[in-house]
Amino acid sequence: MKVKVDFELCANLGQCALAAPEVFSMGAGGLTYDEAPAESSRDAVEEAVDVCPMQAIGLDD
């Protein structure tokens, strides 16, 4: 599983970090994330994709 965030769309609202804190993190520098999270995080990542108000997160298998 590969995660991609389009930082031109991302507004650093943090909804992804709430949905999948093991993959996404908000810090002083903005969003950071694991580009290749464990398969066990799939449900949480899919939730993060769904809740992103800017539709900035992509997921590939």
N, C-alpha and C positions, 0 to 999 in steps of 0.2 A: 504494500500500500504506500502510495506517495501522496504527500500533501503539498499544495502550492498555494501561497497567498500572494495576491496581486496587491502590492503595496501602493500602487497608484489609486486603487479603489478603497483600500482599507482606511477606515476613519478612527482606528484605535479605540473602539467603543467597548471592547472587552467581552462581548457576548460569547465568543469562542472560548475564552479562558474560563468562563463560568460553566460552559457545557462540557469542556474537555480539558480540565486543568493539568492532566498528565501529559498533554501534547502542546497546549498553548499557554503562554505566560505574558502578563503585562508587567512592565517595569518602567523605570524612569526613561529609558530609551524607546519605549513603545513595545510593540508586540514582538515576541520571539516564539519560535515553534520548532518542533521536531519534524523534519521533512520526511522521515521514514519511521513512523511510530509502529509499535507492535500491533499485530493483528488483533490482539485482545482489546485494543482501543477503538476498533472500527465503529461500534455503535455510538460512542461519544463523539468521534470525529464527524460522523454523519449528522449527528445532532448539531454540532458546531457549524457545519455547512448550511444546514437548514435555518439556523437562527441568525446567521450573519446578515444584518440589515443592508449591507453594501454588496452582498453576493461576491465577496472578494476571495473566498476559499474554494479551491478546486481539489478533487480527490480522484486519483487514478489507481487502478489495481495493479 
